[in-house]
């Protein structure tokens, strides 16, 4: 992973306020780091379904 890319993303993150602004930049970072698919979830409580806690994600079709 290129630390410079991560630092640039974190600097941009300081300026962004909404999910609509953040998500494309986050996906660009993941693309540059070689990740095709990802899932970002918040930590579930013991009784919660993790898939219902999805904050962002990209999966293969099918």
Helices and strands as residue ranges (DSSP letters): H 3-15, H 19-32, E 38-41, G 50-53, E 54-58
